[in-house]
Amino acid sequence: MKIRVEISPTQFALAERLAEQTLDLFKNRPGHYTNNRNSHLRGKLGEIAATQTLVDLGMDCETLWADLTRLSDADIE
């Protein structure tokens, strides 16, 4: 099953802002992932798209990915 999710300009701006913040937060920490702006932006866009899909399917979602103080928690509950 394919699902098409369109990211609004507002959602894209949020993803950009959060990607910059997480990149800044992790820029000096070694990790097992590519720590650059593009990877952080793709991650935030994926979290936004996943949340939008779940909401469109009628589920209530808590978007923990949007709270930088809860980065070690699940992304979506």
FIMAR-949101 format. One record per residue (C-alpha): residue in one letter; x, y, z. Coordinates in steps of 0.001 Angstrom, whole numbers, padded with zeros to 6 digits, always signed. Example, Ala and Ser with C-alpha at 12.3 -4.5 7.8 and 13.67 -1.06 7.14 Angstrom:
2
A+012300-004500+007800S+013670-001060+007140
//
This chain:
77
M+000000+000000+000000K+001393+003386-000978I+000503+006511+000934R+001318+009947-000398V+002012+012611+002200E+002399+016225+001190I+004487+018386+003471S+003132+021914+003791P+005447+024941+003712T+004788+025391+007444Q+005735+021774+008154F+008860+022096+006009A+009896+025248+007875L+009409+023405+011178A+011528+020500+009915E+014275+022914+008848R+014261+024679+012216L+014346+021425+014191A+017025+019951+011908E+019267+022954+012539Q+018688+022654+016282T+019449+018935+016420L+022483+019345+014171D+023799+022023+016530L+023066+019818+019533F+024913+016793+018132K+027647+018491+016054N+030424+017599+018487R+029128+014197+019580P+030295+011043+017832G+027474+008793+016664H+026542+005932+014412Y+024763+008115+011874T+025620+010780+009346N+025571+013980+011368N+024891+016649+008762R+022078+019053+007939N+020629+016838+005219S+020332+013761+007438H+018711+015751+010238L+016279+017369+007787R+015320+014010+006230G+014732+012601+009700K+012465+015471+010737L+010544+015322+007447G+010061+011583+007992E+008762+012151+011509I+006360+014815+010255A+005156+012565+007412A+004686+009594+009747T+002722+011720+012195Q+000567+013153+009407T-000169+009654+008102L-001203+008388+011538V-003405+011441+012119D-004995+010986+008676L-005766+007388+009683G-007623+008705+012730M-005030+008170+015444D-004151+010600+018201C-000419+011279+018285E+001910+012907+020736T+004794+014308+018693L+007752+013801+020984W+010108+014388+018029A+009234+018084+018234D+010510+018366+021839L+014302+018600+021912T+014307+017817+025635R+012839+014352+024889L+015172+013150+022124S+015886+009877+023919D+012157+009035+024057A+010118+007469+021270D+009469+009855+018363I+005698+009343+018334E+003328+007967+020969
//
